[in-house]
Amino acid sequence: MHNRQHLAVLTICLSAITLALPSEGKESIPEDLIRELDNMVDNKDQYISIKQKRIDSLKLRLDTPGINRIKLYGKIAGEYRKFQSDSAASYLNRAISLARSTEDRMSEIHYTLALAEQYTLTGLYMEAEYVLSLIDRQEIREPDKLEDYWMACYNVYREAGYARPHNAVSRIWRARAGQYRDSILCHSKSVSNRTLRLRETELREAGHPEQALEINDIRIGMAEYLSPDYAYTAYDRFCIYQEMGREDEAMEFLVRSAISDINSAIMNQSSLYVLANKIFGKDLDRAWKYVNYSYWATTFFNERFRHWTYNSAVFEINKTWQQKLGFQRSIISVISCALGILVLILAGLAVYITSINRKLNRTNRNLEETSRIKDSYVSQFFKLYSSYLNSMQKFRSKIHKQLKRGDEDEVLRLTRPSGDIINEEIHDLYRNFDMAFLDIFPDFVDRFNDLLLPDKKITLKKGELLNTELRIFAMIRLGINESAHIAELLHYSIRTVYNYRSGINRKTHVKDRKFEEHLMRIS
């Protein structure tokens, strides 16, 4: 299976389609299969653990006396082959080195071919070609080993040819791969999964998917379900069905291939990546889940990617979506070329939205505070008004009694304007106002003092709730800002109110003359 996927490509595509219209794909996936795949992705660690335990058990055998370490290195490398590329190459190099030191030339050639295959899987095509050049073709006399050599050459030239842009060099390499494939098919005397796959690929690429499917029928019957062989055989079947236009069957086997990859802990897999690319127009969450796993698996395997491969993949994907989405072609092109600008715009938008939300939250808090003050104010108003009515009723009753007694002098005394009576009424006014205000803002005095310099803090007299200065700023906290209005309500002179307001800036530690802004935040 080809391993040319990467997260950046799918990120661009997903971004483009999220902003444009989603595709209306007709293919469907059996629900039980997709649930099984989801479960396996969620529980990937258990399959990796099984793989790791199998590798660890092989490593323990390295200390066994008399063990054939060359073959054991090869077995460990085989377990690592599609699991962790660097580890596979390391153990193959150990096998090669040991075979060379013991003059076991056939084993050296065998594992050198395996190393070339490993480099091909990793995308290190020049390294793979160099390793193959170290082998003298004339030394290989066994037909099976010769097929292994041709197969290694076929894989490196085929993968390198398809990984590069379509130019003269890539065509030469693919033609050379075709020559090695023909050599294998002509000289092979046995029917194996390898020769069947080569013949199947040849027919599919020649435009004969029906005949290719007949061969795949044989291969799928030979492969054990959920095995590595089944994984790439099912993927090949997906490719055939795709070319035949049988989308539902194609998607089913693509899912089966992905399930088998995960079950076998295959990290250089492409089925899940291709599946994510197929479904993201209809199921974005699941597509992201799959592509995240695919990217993680590729990183775990440590596959090298070429930047020009990325650019080629981006071009092909954009070209496909231009055909499907028609009038969105320009949108996809702009997003592909200006993804960085888009990220900056989205970041700016996020900052702006956050700022708006903060302002809304502050407004909501202010509205809640205003509502609370209003409710308390209404309650205190009725208490004050009720108290005033009671006082008036008592005064009327007193006057009425004196008039009935004929005591006109007492009536005149009671109704004569007097500073004592007015002062008593103003005192009651202040007391009622102070109680009502502190009921709404119980911590006002302490919070007010927090705004003052240490040596300027206000200390109230015994029995005093608010003093003149606090009372003036209490009015301001209630939203009454005009000095003349405050003076009228509290029976102070305008100069008194002005002096207290202007003098506060000498007593506070608040800078920039913003004392009253801080005052309004007291709750």
N, C-alpha and C positions, 0 to 999 in steps of 0.2 A: 504494500500500500504506500502511495506517495505521501511524503511528509513535508508539504510546503505551506502548511498553515501557520499563522501567527496571529497574536491578539490584536496587533495594530490594525491589520486589514479589516477584521470583523468589526472593530470599534468604529472605524470610518463608515462602514456600511450601515451599522446599526444606528449611528448618529444621523446619517442621511435619511434613512427610512423613517426614523422617529419624527423627523421634521417634515418629511414628505408623506405621501399616502402609502399605506401598507399594501403589499401585493395580495392578490386574490388567488393564491395557489389552490389547485384542485385536489392535490394529493392528500391522503389521510393516513393516519398511523393507528394500528390496533391499540385500543386503550390499555389492555392488559400488558402489552409489550412496553409501552411508554412508561407505565407505572413501575414495571420491573427495572427499566433503565434508570428512572429517577431514584429508586431505592438503592441501586448499585452505586450510583454517583455519590449519594449521601453516605454510603458505608464503604467507600473506596479503601479506607485504612485496613479493613480486615483482609482484603485481597492482597494488598501490599505486604501485610504481615505474614501471610502464608508463603508468599514468594520469598521474603527475606529469611524465613525459617528454613526453607529448602536450600537456599544458598549457604546459610550458616552451617547446616548439617554437612554439606559438601566440604566446606573449609575445615571442619573438624577432622575430616579424614586425611588432611594433608600431613598430619603427624603420625599416621599409621605406618609402621615399618614395612618396607618392601612395596609400598603402593606405587603404581605407575603415575608419577606426578605430572607427566606431560599430558596424559589423557584427563587427569583430574583437573588440571588447569583449563583444559579445553571444555570440560563439562561446566565448570564454574563460569567461564566466559560465555558459554551457551545460555546459561540462566540469566546472565547480565545482558545478553545481546540486544533485546528490545526493552530492557529495564533501565540500565544505567550505562551509557555509552563509554564513558571514561574507564569505568571498572572493567567492562568487557575488553577494551583495548589493552588495559594493563595486564590482565591474565593471559590474553593471547600473546602478548610480547614475552611473558614469562615462559609460556609453552614453547615459543619459537627459540628463545635463548637456550632453554634446557635441551631442546632437540638438536640445536646446532652444537652445543658442547658435548653431546653424546654421539654426534655424527649420525643422527637419525634423520636423513635427508627427506624422506617421504613425509614424516611428521612435520618437519620444518616447512615443507611446501604446503601441506594441508592447512596448517594454522596461519601461514602467510596469506593464503587465499581467504581464510576466515577473517583476517585482519582487514584485508581490502574490502570485503563485504561490509565490515563494521564501519569503516570510514565512509563508504557509500551511504549507509543508513544515516550517518551523522551529517552528510552534506559536504564532506571533505573529499571532493572528487579528485583534485590534483594529488592529494596524499594517497588516495586509493590507486590511482594510475601509477604513481611512483612505486608503491609496494608491489604491484603486479609486474613492473619492469624488472624487479629483482629475481623473478622466476624465469629460469631457462625452459622454454616450452619443450625443448627436445628431451628434457629429463623426465617428463611425464609420460609414462608408457601405459599405465593402467587406464582403460576406457572410462571408468567411473571418475578417476581423478582428472582426466582430461575434460570431462563434462563439467566438473567443478570449476576448472580453470576458465572454460568458455562462459560458464554462468556468471562468474565473478566479473569477467570482461563485459558481458552483456549488461549486467546491472549498472556498472559504473558509467558506461557510455550512454545507456538509456536515461538514467537519472540525470546525468549532467546535461544531456541534450534537451531534456524537457525542463530543466531548471533554468536554462538560459533563454534569452529572447530568441525569437525565431529568426535566425540569420544563417549564413553559410556554414559557420562553425557548428552550430547546433544541428543542422541538417546532416553534416558529415558524421557527427558523433552518433546520431540516431541511425544513420545508414550503417555505420560500423556495428552498432548494437544489433541491427537486423542480421548482419552477416554472422555474428556469433550465435544468434538465435537459430539461424538456418543450420549452422554446423551442429548444434545440439540435436535438432530435430532429425537431421539426416543420419547422424551416427549413433543415436541412442537406440539400443536394442530392447529396451524395456519401457513399459508404460508406467510412468510415475506421476505424482501430483505436479512435479516440476515441469515435465514435458507436456502434460495436459494444459497447464496454465500458460505455457509459452504458445502452444497452438491456439488456445482460446483467445489470448491477447492478439495474436496475429490475425485471426478471423475478425475480431471486433474492430481492430484498427483498419482492416481492409473493407469495413462496411458490411459485414455479414453477421449481425448480432444473433440471428436465429440459429445459425450453426454454432456460434460461440456458446449459446445457451445450452445446446445439447451436450457439449463437453463439460460445461459447468454443472449440469445435472449429475454427471459421473463424479466430478470432484466433490460436490456437496454431499453425495452419498458416501464417499470415502472418509470424509472428515467427521470427527467426533464433535458433537454440539458443544459449544462454549470453549473449544480448544483454539490455540493460535491458528491452526490450519483452517478451522471454520471461520475465524474472524476475517482473514483476507479472501477466502473463497466467497463468503457472503458479500464482502465489499465488491469483489469482481462482478457478482451477480447483480448488485445494485447498479453498477456501471452499464451492464448489458441492458437491464430493464429501462434505464434512463434513455439509452439510445433507441429503444423500441417504443418509447412513449408510454410505457406501462408504469405510471407514476405511483399508484398505490402499492404495487408489488415491489417497486424500487425502494420506497420508503420503509417498507417492512424489513427488507434485508439490510438496509442501512442501519436500522435500529438493532437488528440481530448482530450485525458486525460490531457495533459499539458495545453491546452487552458482552460479547465474547472478548473484546479487547480489555475491558475492565476486569472481567473474571480471570483473565490470564495475566493481569498486571502488566499489560503492554503499554509502555509510555510513549513510544514513537508511533502513535496511531493518528489517523485522520478522520475516522468515521464520525466521531462525536463532533469534530469541528465542522465537517460537511453538513451534518444534521442541524447544527446550530444555524449555519448559514441558510439552510432550507426553510427553517421555521420562524426566523426572527420577525418576519412580516406579520405573523399571526399570533405568536406566543413569545413576547419579548423577554419576560421573566425567565422562562425555561431556556431560551436561547443564551441569555447571559450566564445562567447556571452551567450550561454545557461548555460554553467557550471559556469560562473561567477554569473549569476542570481541564480542558484541552491545553490551555496555556500553562497551567501548573504542571501537567504531565510532560509537556515538551521541555519545560525548564528542568524538571526532575531528570529527564533523560539526557539533558545537556546537548540538544541539537543546535548546530550552528546555522544561522540563516544569513543569506546574502541580501544586501540592501537592494540590489537590482532585482532580486526575486520579489521583494516586497512591492516595488514599484510596478512590476509586471502584473502581480496579483491584483493590486489596486486598480490598474487599468482595466483588467478583464472584468472585475466585479462591477465597476462603474459602467462599463459598456453594456453588461447584461441588464442592469437596472435602467439604463437609458432606453433600452428596447421595451422593457416592461412598463415603465412609468411614463413614457412619452414626454408630456409637457414638463415633467420634473427633471429632465436631463440637465438643464442649466443649474438647478438647485443642487443636484448631486455633485456636479463638477465644481461648483463654488465651494461646497462644504469639504470636498476632498482636498482642494488646494488651499483652503483658508481655515482649517480646523483650529489652528492656533488662535486666530482672530475670534472665532466663535467661542472658544473657551474663555477668552478675556471678556467678551461681551456677557456671557453667562455669569461670570464671576462678578462683574459690575452690577448686573441685574440682581444677583443674590444679595449684594451689599445694599442696594437700593431698597429691596423688599424688606430686608432686616431693619433698615432705618425706618421705613414706613410702619412696620409692626411695632417698633419701640414707641413711635409717636402715638399710634393707636392705643397701645397699652397705657401710656401716660394719660391720654385723653379719657380712657375708660376709668382709670383710677381717680382722675379729677371729677368725673361725673358721679362716681360712687361716693366720693367725699362730699360733693355738693348735695347729693341726695340725702346723705346722712345729716349734714348740717341743716338742710331744709326741714327734715322731719323733726330734729331737735328744736329748731327755731319755732316751728308751729306749736309744738308742745309747750315751750317756754312762754310763747306769746299768750296762749290761753291761760297759763298759770298767772302771768302778770296782769292780764286783763281781769281775770277773776278776782285777784287780790285788790285791784283798783276798784272794782264794783263793790266788794265787801267794805272797803274803806269809805266809799261814798255812801253806802247804805247806813253804816254806823254814824257817819256825820249827819246825815239827814234825820236819823232817829233821834240823835242828840238835840238837834235844832228844834225838831217837832216837840220834844218833851219840854224844852225851855219856853217855847211859845205857848204851850198849854198852861204852863205855870204862870205865864205873864211876865216872865223874867226877861224883859227886853234888853237890859244892860248886858246880860250874859250872852244873848244872841248877838248883839253888836260886837262883843269882845271876840266871840268865836269866828265871826265873819270878817273882822277887821284884818287888812293885809298886814302880815307880820313876817319879818326875816326869819324868826325861829321856826315858824311852820314851814316856810319854803325850804329852809335848810334841812328840816326833817324829811320833807318829801324828796329832796335831791339825794339825801343820804340813803333813803329807801330805794330810790332809783338805782344808785350805784350798787347797793347791796344785791338787789334783784338782778341787775345786769351782770355783776361779777359771778353770781351763782349760776346764772344761765350760761354764760360764756365758758366757765370752767367745766360745766357739765358736758359741753361739746368738745372742748380742748383741755382735758384734765392735766396734761403735762406742759401747758403753755409757758408757765413761769420758768420751769427748768430748761425748756428748749430755748426760750428767749435769752436766758442767762448764758447758754452755750455759745451764743453769737457775740457775747461781750468779752472785753478784755478782763483778765482775772481781777484787777482792782476796781473794775467798773460794774461788777455784778450787783444786782438789786437784792436787797434784803428787806423783806416785808415786816412791818410791825406786827405785834401780837394781835390776833383777831382780824387782821387785814387780809383780804383775798387778792385784790389788785390795788396798785396805787395809781396816781394820775398818769404817769408815763406808760405803765403797762396797759391801762385802760384805753389810752389813745391808740396804741399799736394793736390792741385787741380789735378796735374798730376797723383798722386797716386790714387785719387778717380776715375780717368778715366781708371785705370787698368794698368798704366805704373809704374812698381815697381822697375826696376833697376836704381840705382842712376846715373850710367854712361849715360844711355839713357835719363834720365830727364835732366842731365847737358847739353848734346848735343842739345836737342830740345830747351831748354831755354837759351842757351849760358851762363850757369853758370859753375863755376869750380866744379869738383867732390867733393872737400873738402867742398865747400859751401853747396851743397846738403846733404852731409853726416852730417855736423854739425847741420843743421836744423832738420834732421830726428832723430838723436841721442839725441838732446837736448830737444825734445818735451816731453819726459818722466818726466822731471823735472818741466814742466809747467802744466801738466794735472792732474786731479783728478781720471782718469781711472786707476784701479789697474791691476796688473798682466801683465803689459807691453802689453796690448792689444788695444792700442790707434788706430792703423790703422784698426783693425776689426770694431771698432765703427765708424771710419771715412767712411768706405765702406757702412755703413747703412744710410748715409746722402742722402736724395733724393730731 
